[in-house]
């Protein structure tokens, strides 16, 4: 593929990613530096990373996705950064486009990647994911992770952005329990995000939002054409919304709890 003159750092965050991280790392070995921040994996991920000759691994406690990725970004030695998730793979074609982009274009500060979603080993074409895109390639000196979101994080970019042509491959669904765990975690983090924004719980949203999410993704976003894959993915996405509002109700009660305690007597 040739050597690039502009140095690139590849960044990844991990937690229990054995079965994913191996292919991810192989696909980013073209980078000059690979830094992985692990939030104390228990499945052998950390040990695997320690033994990898091209990886610098750091353990750091997980607070939320934005905080973890902001910390990881600070560890990069180079200005140009490619940030991938442990279940994503950079294709050969995308590798070439990344190298050509950082060496030939100084116009944009950040680049969006579109993603090809894989359900186990088969393609997931619809179910709401067909227009998905994320910032994955950018200059460290020109961006920062927005504090307004703690899940499905995004960047604040000092400069212009563009979208690369080649797609990133995302192995979004390993098995039912794994995807369910992710959706429940996302739901709980979104509830914390809502509390921070001053949004409150309502029974209408608890009952209505999951139903809307399923119908919208399965019917209007064509999940029906993904067959059983579409049913599972759309259901679990809706379950994430259900979890969000259950967690929001819990957090709201916890906020109100101190005011329900008896007021202590002052003096005699």
N, C-alpha and C positions, 0 to 999 in steps of 0.2 A: 504493500500500500504506500510505501514511501514514508520518509520521516517528515513530520510537520515542524515548521520553524517556530510557530507560536505554541508555547507550552500550555497544556490543559490539565486541570485537576478533575478527577472523577470522584464524586461524593455519594455515599449511600448510608442510610440509617437502617439498623437491623434490630429485630427481636424474634428469636426462634424462627429462623429462616432457612434451616437445612432443607434441601430439596428445591430451593429457589436460588439461593445466593451463589451456588457454584456456576450456573449458566450466566447469571448476571455479571459476575466478575470476569468470566472469559470474554464477554462481549465488550468490556471497557478496558481491556489490557492495552489498547492502543494509546490510552492516556499516559502522560508523563508521571502522574502521581495518582494513587488511589487511596482515599481516606474513608474508613468505615467507622461510624460511631454506633456502638452496640449498647442497648439498654439492658444489660445483664441477662442475656439469653441463657436458657437452661437446657437446650436441646443439642448442644455441641457446636452451635454457630460460632461462639466466641473462640473456642479452641481451634476450629477450622480456620478462622480468620488469622489467628496468631501464627499458624503454620504456613500461611500463604506468603510466598516470597515477595510479592509485589504490593502487599497491602499494609498500610499503617492503621492499626485498629486502636480505638480509644473507647473505654467504657464510660458512659455518662447516664445518670438517671433520667427516665422519661417523664416529662411533665405534660406536654402536649406536642402535637406535630410541629407547630410553628416554632416553639422554643427549641425543640430538638434539632430542627433543620437550621435555625439561626446559629446555634452553637456549632453545628457541623460546618457551616459555611465559613465560620471564623478560622477553621483549621486548614483551609486551603492555602497552599503556598503560591499558587498562580492566580492571575486575574481572571482568565477564562476558565469557567467551571461548567461541567456537565453533571447534573444532579439526577440520579435515577433511583427508583425504588428497588428493593431487593427482588421483587417479582417481575421486573422489567428486563428486557433484553434489547440491546442495540444491534440492529442488523448490520451486515457488512456494508450495504448500500448507505445506511444512515451514518455509519462511521466515516465513510468517504465524504459525505455531505458536510458533516461536522468539521472535519479537518479542512476542507476547501473553504468553508464559511469563515472560520476564525483566521485563516491566512489571507483571504482575498477581500473580505468585507469589514470595514471599520465603521460602517454607517449605523448599524443597530447595536443597542446595548444588551438586548435579550431576544431570545427566539422561543416561540411556541413549538411544541411537538404534538402532532396528532398521534393517536394510539390505535393499534389493532388489538382487540381484546380476544383472549383465548380462554375458553371454558374447558378446563382440563386440556385435552389435546385438539379440540375442534374450535372453529372460529365462532365467536359471538358477534353477529352482524348488526343487531338492532337493540331493543330493550332499553333505549334511552342513551346508549353509549356512542352512537354513531357520529356525533358532532363533538365529542370530548376532545379537549386539548389542554396542555399544561406547559408552563414555563419549565424548560429543562436545560437550556444552554444560555449562559449569560455571563456578563462581566461582574466579578465580585465587587469591584469599586463603584458600580453603577446601580446596585440593587440593595434592597433589604426586604426581609419577610414582614408582611403586614401584621401588626399586632391586633388587627380587628378580627382576624380569624384564627382559630386554634385547631381546626380540622379542615381538610381540603384547602390547605394554605395557599396563599398567593403572594406575588411580589409587588413591591412598589418600585418602579423602574425610573431612573433618571435618564431619559432618552427614549428613543423609538424602539419598536418591536416589529418582528416579522415572523413568519411561519415557515418551517422547513418542509420540503416536499415529501421526504421519506418518513415512514411511520415507525414509532417505537412499539415493540411487541410487549403487551402486558398480559401476564398469566394471572388473570384476576380471580380464577376459581379453581382451587386445588381439589377441595371436596366441600360437602355441605357444611360440616361443623366449622371448618376454617373460615369460610365466607360469612357464616352466621356470626362467628366471634368478631370479625372485622366490622360488620354492620352494627352490632350491639355497641362496640367501642365507639364507632363514629357517632352513634345516637347519643351516648352519654357525653361525649365531648361537645356535640352541638348544643346540648342542654346547658352546659357550662358557658358556652359562647352566648347563648340567649340570655342567661341570667346577667352576664356582664353588660349586655346591651339594654337591660331593664325590661326585657320581655317576660311576661307572666304565663302561667299555665291556664288552659281552658279546656273543659271537657269536650267542647266542640272540635278543637284541633286534635285532641287525642283520638277521637272517633273518626274525624273527617280526613285528616291529612294522610294517614296510611292508606285509606281507601282511594283517595285521589292519586297518590303516588303509584299504586299498583295499576289502576285503570289507565292513567296517563301513559305510563311506560309500556304497558302490555298492549293497549289498543292504539293510542295515538302515536306512540314512539315505536310501534310495530314489533313489540316483543313477541306477539303471536306467531310471527314468522321464524322465531328462534326455537319453536317447538317446546319440548320439556325444559330445555335450557332457559328459555325465556320465562316460563312460569316460575322456575326456581329463583332466578335472579330478580325478577320483578317482585316476587313475594318477600325475599330477604331484604330488598331495598325498602319495601314498605314496613317490614319489621323494624328496621333501623329508625324510621320515623315514630313508630309506636314506642320504642325504647326511649327516644328523645323526650317525648312528652311525659312518660312515666318518671323519668329522671328529673325533668323540669319541675314536676309536682313535688318530688322528694326534696329538691334543692330549695324550692320556695318555702316548704314547711320548715326546713332547717333554718332558713333566714328569719322566719317569724318566731321560732321557738324561744329565743331569749326574752322576747317581749311578754311571753306568757308566764314567766317565772315571777314569784312574789317579789315585790319591792322590799329590799332590806330596810329595817328601821334605823333611823339615824338618831343618835343620842338616847336619852332616857325619857 
